[in-house]
Amino acid sequence: MRKSVDDAARKGANGIDSLAELAAALRHLRRRQARQKGDAPLTYRELAATTGWAHGVIGDYFAGKTLPPTDRFDVLVRLLGASGVEQGALATARDRVEERRRGRGPVGGDRPVRPPVPRELPPDVPVLIGRERQLARLLSPRPSAPSGRAVIVALDGPAGVGTSALAVHAAHRLADRFPDGQLYADLRGPGGRPMPPAVVLARFLRALGGPAVPPGSAAEAGACYRALAAGRRLLVVLDNAHDAAQVRPLLPAAPGSVVLVASRRVLATVDGVEHVRVGTLPDPDALELLGAFGGTDRLSGERRAAEAIVRHCGGLPLALRVAGARLAARPGWPVRALADRLADARQRLDELACDDLRVRDAFRQAYDAALHGAAADDHAAASALPLLARHDGGGLTLRQAAGVLDLPEARAERVLERLVDARLLDSPAPREYRFHALLRLFALEQGVCEGRVGRGDGCGTGCGGGDDRAMADGAAGAVPRPAMPPAPPPLLHPPPTSRSGTTNGVPVRGWASTSTGWR
């Protein structure tokens, strides 16, 4: 029933080609709202009091004398009780009327040739738990940005918290409000390198019916994209964004469109952006997410073991998703078996892998992005991460970090803040820093791997030895286990070291450069 009503609304709006027909649609909405409420229609003065517009101007809108601007039209139809589908269809009709009035409509009585309507969203996620507050913000009505530009909402959070899943889920919920289409782009290119904006623009142009051969320069392609997006109500999802410079060329300029960006970094330098922070889950939500994939009834029978798994996953949604998949893949296993495996810090990241879902891979992408970053401090910061992970305890102060790195505090703070920007560290307060427990284990692995590669020894991504295993065990309350499984070949290489004994300005004191490994 709801679908038939929506289809009828779209069909009715598609028949609007003139200002008089658009005004008639506004009058129809006004009468319908009055019938639904069992009251008299809203007067122009009442609408003026609500919107702050002159009541004479509002009268001209309803009489068909004046075409309402885009932002005012969106507000007006919403106040008149239009559904989300109706709002989108009427907004498209309003833009069509404007095109005709400017002389850019079809010649004679021919119907306009409708441009392509891209539907590029990936499949929706089946389960999304603990994100009600963020989702409510994403779904709140946004007729247009205050500046008359497209609305931009950026979701940010460290690797594994599910910013992409939240963005895609919200996009599916919002899709009906954007009848001119939904564009999607994964901005992480091959090998984890950032996708050049020109490549994404060329694909967007094809999806919107633009030139078959894209313009020669990225600037020209961006201008063409903005021209095609103008006058349309588009939903654009930019996933795995690297930084603001990658995102800016992909933003439509005209009002009416909404852009959702998922990124690890906070895109603080994108003008007019609204930020939505995504973090780890509290224990009740984490337990619910684990049960959604591993079986709620199964967990309720072994509550303590389930709580132990949640604790070892540190509330990280990706880790919980993987743990749930491990349980689902072994229905005959007791929950305690997985909890005991995760208790061993030496193998925890090995255990948090199932088919193509691997927590270690998510961390490696974030680490490699910093290791190979374009900024001068990126490599130095990534190289410092394993050294910082050796510090006892989950957190450390700036003074402690400076001592670990053997740097002046001012220089150490720049390194630490780069790690915070890359979401490899958290900074709960000025001059205070802390690791997520799983990310700390990953960081310890990188130090051991880089040291052994530097010596020419074979080393896998999950290697650990001697003091480092003991350190990891102490950090997570591990239960000793006899042996580690074989690990894959190394993916990381030691950072270049200058003659002065520094790595991009970070001293290598404690870095494994001899056969002794970690000192």
N, C-alpha and C positions, 0 to 999 in steps of 0.2 A: 504493500500500500504506500509506504513512504517513497519507494522508488518511482511509482507511477506519478505521485505528486511532484517529485523532483523533475521527472521527465516533462511533465506538463508545464512546469515553471520555465524550464529551459526553452521549450518549444514556443511558449508565449513571448518570451524575451527576444527570441530570434526573429520574431516578426516585427520588431520595433525598428523603424528606419528613419523616423522624423521626430522633431522636437515635440510636435503635437501628440504623437503616440507615446512618447516618453512621459509627458505630463499626464496623459490619461492613465498610465501605469501607476504614477504616484498617487493620483486621486483614488484609484482602485485600492491601493494598499491602505490608504487613510480610511476608506469606508469599511474595508474588511476588518481592520483593527478595531473599529468602533463596534461592529457586530460581535466580534469575539469577546470584547469586554462588556457588551451590553450597555454601552454608554454612547454619548454624543461624540462625533469625530473631533479630534484635536483641532483647536482653532489656530490660526496663524500666529496670534499673540502668544498662545501657550507654547507653540514650537519656538517662537522667538525668545521666550523666557528661558527655555531649556538650552538653546544653542548659542544665544547671544547675538543672533543675526537680526537685521531689521525685518519687521513683519511684512512690510511692503515688498521686500525682495523675495521673501518666502512665497508671497502671493503670486509673484511673477513666475516662480518655479512651477507652481501648480497650474498656472494658466497657460504655460507653454510660451511665455514671452522671453524667458531667459534660460539658458542652459546652465545648470548648476556646475561649479567647478568639481573636479574629481573627488577631492576630500569632502566637500560639503554634500555631494550626492551620496557618498558612502555613509556618512553620518545620518542623512535624512532617511534613507531606506531602512537603516537599522532601527531608527526611532519609530518607524512605521510598522515594525514587527516582521520584516522580511526574514525568511530563513537564510541559512548560510548559502544554500544553492541559489536561492533567488538573488541574494546580494551579488554573487559572482556573475550570474547571467545578466542582471540589470546593469551592472557596471560595464560589462562588455557592450551591451546595447547602447549605453550612454556614450562610450567611446566611439562606437560606429556612427552615431548621430553627429558627433563632433567632426569625424573624418568627412562625412558628406557635406557638412556646412562649410568646411574649408576647401571644398572643391576636389577632394581626393577620392571621392566615392566612385562607383561604377557609372559608366555613361548609359543614358537611357534608363529603361526599367529593369535591366538585368540585375539579378541578385548578386551581391558581392561574393567574390571567390574567397572562401574561408582559408586562412593560413593553416599550416600543419599545427596539430595540437599534440605536443610530445607528452608521453606518459612514461617517464624514465625511472621512477622510484624502484629501488630493489624491493624484494619481498619484505613484508612487515615481520617484526620479531614476534614469536608466539607468546613470550612471557616477558613482562616488564614489571618488576616489583621494587617498591621503595622509592619511586620517582614521582609520586603524586604531586608534590609541591612544584617541582620543576616543570612537569607536564602541564599543570594548570597555568603557569606563566606563559608557556609556549602556545597554548590554545586560546589565551585571552584575546578578545577582539582587538585588532590593530588596523583600523581603516587606512591610515597612512602615517608616515613619520611626521613629527612636528615641523620639520623643515621642508615638507613637501616632497621628500625623496622616498625611495624604497625603504622598507623596514628591514633592518639587519639584526639578527639575534645570533650571538656566538656562544656555543656551549664549549666549556673547557674543563679539562680534568686529566689526571695522569693516566698512563697506559693501563688498560684493563678495567676501567670504571664504567665503560659503556656509553661514552658520548655519542658514538655512531649509532648504536641501537636506539638511544633516546631520540636522536634527530630524525631517524627514519620512521620511527613509530609516530612521532608528532606530525611528520609530513603526511603520512597516510591519513591521520585524523583531520588534517587541514585541507586535503586535496580538493574536496568539493567546493571550497571557497575560491578556487583558482581554475576556472573553466578553460582558460587559454593554455594550460599545460603545466607540467612539472618537469624541471630539469634536474639531473643528478650527475655529479662528477666526483670520482675518487681522486683526490689531488696527490695521492702517494703513487709515484710512478714505479717503473721496473727497478728492482734492487732497492726499493725503499727511498729512492731519491725523489725530491719534489717534482711534480709534473709541471712543465713550463706552462704558464697561462696561455700562450699562443696556441698550444695543442688543444687545450680545453675550449678556447674560443672558437676554433675551427669546427669542433664537434657541435657546440651550441648553435653556431650559425646554420649548420646543416639541419639540425633538429627544428629550427624555427623557420625553415624555408628560405634561408639566405643564399648567397651565391655559392655555386658548386665549387668554384675555386676561391678559397679564402683570400682576403687582401694580403699584400706582401709583407706588411709589418704588423706587429702585435698592436701598435697604437691604432692602425686603421681597422684591424679586426675588432678591437674593443669599441670603436666608434660605431661600426656597423651593427654590432651586437646590441648596443644601447639603443640604437635607432629602431631595430626590430622589436626590442622589448618594450619600447615606449607605446603607451596606449593599450597594452595587454596586462592582464592580471596573471602573473606567473609566480610559481613557487619554485625557488632555486635552492637545492641542497648541495653544499660544498663540504665533502667529507674528508677527514684526515688532512686538513689544511696545515701547511708548514709554518707560515708566518703571514703577516699583514701584506707584505709586498706581493705574495702569490695571490692573495684574495682580492685585492683592490680592482684589478682589471676585469674581474668576473662579476662585479656588482652592477645590476641595472640601476639607472639613474632616476627614472621617472617614478612617481608615486603609483601605488596600486599593486606592486609586487612585494613579496616577502622572501628574504634570504635566510636560510638556516645554515650556520657554519659549525662544524664539529672539529675541534682542534685540541691538542695537548696544551699549547701555549695560550696565554691570555692575549687576545688580539686588541690590546689597549690603544693602539694607534690608528685603528680604523674609525673614521669619523662617524658619529651617530650610532654606534653599535650598542646593543643592550646585552649585558653579560648574564649568562646562566651557569653557575658553578655546579659541577658534578663531582661527588666524592665517593668514598667507600660507604658501605651499608652498615647501619647499626645491627647488632646481633639478632633481634627478632626478624628483621627483613632478610638478613643473610640466611637465617635458618629456613625461612619460607622459600627463598630462591633455591636453596639446596634441595628442599623437598619437592619443588616443582619439577625438577629433573631426576632426582634420585628416588622419589616416592615418599609422599608424606606419611603414609601408614608405616612404611618401613622405618623411617626415622623416629616416629613416635615410640616404637618398640625398643629403640636404643638411643634414648635421648642424650645421655652423657657422651656417647661416641659421636653423635651428630654435632653436639656443641663443641667437641674437641676439633672436629673438621672445620667448623666455622672459625674457630680461634686460629687454627693453622693457616687458614686462607686469609686472615686479616680483613675480612669484610670486602675483599676485592671481588666484584661480580664475575669477572672472567675466571678466576680461580674457583669460585663456587660453581660456576657453570661446568667447568671441567670435572670437578669432583663429583657433581651430580651425574655427569655422563659416565664416569668410571663406575659408579654404583649401578647405573642402569645397564651397563655392559656386563656386569657380573651379578646377576640377580640372586645367585646362590651364596654369595659372600655375606658374612655379617658386616654391618657398618663398622664395627670395631676394627676389622682388618684394614680398611683404608685409613682409619684414624691412626692406627699404629704405624702404618707406612709413612704418613705425613709427619708423624712425630720426629722422624729422623731428619734433621735439618740438612744433612749431607745429600739426601736424595729427594728433598721436598719438591724442588722444581722439576726433577725427573718424573715424579709421580703426578704432577699437575700437567699432564699431557694426555690427550685422547684424540686419535686420528689427526685432523689438521688443526685442532685447538691446543695451543701450547702457551702457557703463561710466560715461559722464558722467551719465546719469540716476540711477544708484545713488548717486553722490557728491552730486548735487543734492538728492536726498531727505534725505540726512543733513544737508546744509548748511541746507536750508530748515527742517528740524525744529528746528535750533538758532536760525536767524534769527527764527522765529516762536514760539519757546519761551515758556512761561509764566513761567519764572524770570527775575528781574531782570537777571541777568548773561548770559542766553543770547544776546540780540541783540548786546550789546557784544562777546561772544566771537566770534560769527560775523562781525561787522564787522571784527574784528581779523585774521581769518584771511588775507585777501589781503596785508595789510601784512607779516605774518610770513613769507609765502611768498617775499617779495622778498629775504629774507636769503640770502646766498650759502651754498651747501653744504646737505647734507641734514638737518643738525641745528643746534640753537642752545641756548645756555645761558639760564638765567633772566636773567642780567645783559644778555646780548645782546638778548633779547626785550624787556626793559624799555626798552632804548635805542631799539629799532625803534618801539615803541609810545609812547615819550615818557611813561612812567608810572613811579611808584615801584615798586620790586620787589615789595612786598607786594600792590599792586593788580594788577600784571602777572601775578603768580602765580595770582591768583584767575581772571583771564581765561584763562590757559593751562590751568588745571586744568578749567575748564568745557569747553574744546575737547577735552581728554583724555577727559572723561566722555562727550562726544558722539562719541568715536572719530574725530575729525577730526585729532587729533595723537596721537602715542605718547610715553610718558614712560618710557624705559628705566631711568632712575635719578632720584633726587631732583634737581630744579632743572635737568634735562636734557630736551630735547624734540626730536622729529624728525618729518618728514613721510614718508609713503609717496610715492614719486616721482610716481606718476600723480595722487595727490590734490594734490600741490603744483602740478602743471600746472593742475588744475581751479581751485585757489585763485587762481592768477595770472589766470586768465580772469575770475573774478568781480570782481577789482579793476578790470580794464580795462573790463568790461561796465558796472559800476556808474558808473565815471567818465564813460563816453560817454553813458549814459542821462541822467546828471545834466546833461550839456551839451545834451541834446536831439538827439544824433546817433543814427543807426541803428547798432545793434550786435547781433551774434549771440552765441550762447553760446560759440562757438569763436573769438571775435575775439582779436586780439593785434596790437600795433603797436609799431614803434620799439624802444625799449629792452626792452620786455617780450618781444618775439620773440627778441631777442638773449639775454636772460636765460634763456628757456626752452631755446634752442638750447645754450647753455653748460652748462645743468644736465644735459642728456641726451645730449650729443655729437651734435647733430643734423647732418644733411646738408642744405645749403641747397636749397630748392625754389622755383620761380619764383612761385607764387601759391597763395592759399588758396581753397577752394571757397566758394560763397555759404553763409551760415549762417542758421539760422532766427531768427525775431524774438526779442528778449530776453524772458526770463522773470523776471529779478530786477530789483529797483529799488533805488536808493540809499537807505541808512539815513537817518533824519531827523537833521538836524544842529542843535544848539542855537546860540543867539547866542554862547555862549562858545567855539564852535569844537570842540565835542566831540560824539561819537556815543555816547549812553548812558554817558557817563563816559570813553570812549576818545577821546583827541585825534585829530583827522583830519590830523595832519601827514603829508604824503605822499599823502593821499587826493586823487583827481582831482576838484577842485572848480572848475577853470578850464579854459580851452581847451588848456592845456599837457599834459593827461593826467597820467600818472605823472611825478612830479618826480624 
